[in-house]
Amino acid sequence: MDTVDVLLEQHAGLRRRLAELETMLGPGGDAGWDDCSDCDMDRFQSAFKDFLADLRSHEAAETRALGRVLEAPGPERREKRAAYAKSHEALDHLVKLLGVEATVDHGRHVYSIRHIVARVRDELESHLAHEEREIFPLLRREPKGLGRPAA
């Protein structure tokens, strides 16, 4: 399996984990602040920690795999580096916000967590799609052995 295939497999896993988090929160509704008082936040927090561990592991593998590709000289690479860094920063801030909110919530105000999870999903999907569309083709052109994530 080549580097891009490994990273694509990790992307699919991140998407699945985030979908599991959304499922735990239940569907949104018009009930307002008391829309999901039976949400098991201990279970949610555990699943969130698993998602976060997968995300951090993927980011580390990605940094190893994409580092040389993104650091290559040229204006195109500079633009891709900037977009990649900006996306990482936005995603990191949202994930931190979700972690704080999930820690202080006890299942009573799930509407706010649901909103943050939706924002994380949108940002994660944008980030992953950008990598798949813009950066992975560069990685596929790299000579074998460069940018390979550690097993």
C-alpha angles and dihedrals in degrees: 000000000000126000096263092051090052091050092046089052089052090049090055090050092051091050090051094048092050091048088053090054091052091049091053090056093054127220120319120246145168094269092106123205095358098048099124113017092156096060110130099231094181089060091044092051091050091050090046090054089052090050091048092050090051091047093050092046090050092048090053092049090046093051090053093045100042101033098094093039094053095040094056112116123259139084093263091056091045090056092047091049091051094048091045093050093047091050092049091050094050092047092047092052093050092048090051090050091050091050092053094045093048090050096053097039119086097193095280101099101036092145089078093048090047089054093051092046089053090052091048089050092051093047094044092049091049090049095047093044090050091052093046094048103035111020108031092062088058090050092051089057092054118106114261114277096028117112094003113157115236114254 
